[in-house]
């Protein structure tokens, strides 16, 4: 059985109200460290990872700067046909808007 990659998003870049890039990296199997450090990644590339069956999660910083896994990211198709990133579930302090900006 093939293990799917797990990517983590630590920050977002917006153009107006639309997410245009995510700071995304490949998380190791232990979910404790990076296999590949986060780099700016266009939204279309994040969508490609999701379509390929990979998992994309959010990683939220705590007060000490350590990252903790948050909800999974999924794709939502807006009325005009644009693909957007949304969370599988949202909780206070764990929404996309709560991620740092870069």
Protein Blocks (a to p, Z undefined) as FASTA:
>chain_A
ZZddddddfbdcdehjbcfbdcdddddfkomacfbdcddddfklmmmmmmnopacddddd
dfkopacddddddddddfkopacdddfbdcehiafklpccZZ
